[in-house]
């Protein structure tokens, strides 16, 4: 019971936040999608082919995709120089049809959340 023991909070916080400290400028974007059950493998292959392009896009510091243990939910943790950079990127993906193709593999709408660095 981790939450009942304050002595473990330091371990939890360091485990979660130390990897994020190298990205101390810009914004953090969390994009969460649920793949249709028949499209999980197609989606992971689709992302594997497209994420190198994302990493090379101007303003992208890093992007990593994680598959939940439910086998269908994917969370992309993205670090961008600015929200404007991310918006320019998504406009490009919309123009090239990538977002439309991705949408065909989704079980529902994506969740996109933006976070700014806290000076703490």
Secondary structure, 3 states (H helix, E strand, C coil): CHHHCHHHHHHHHHHHHHHHCCCCCCEEEEEEEEECHHHHHHHHHHHHHHHHHHHHCCCEEEEEEEECCCCCEEEEEEEECCHHHHHHHHHHHHHCCHHHHHHCCECCCCEEEEEECCCC
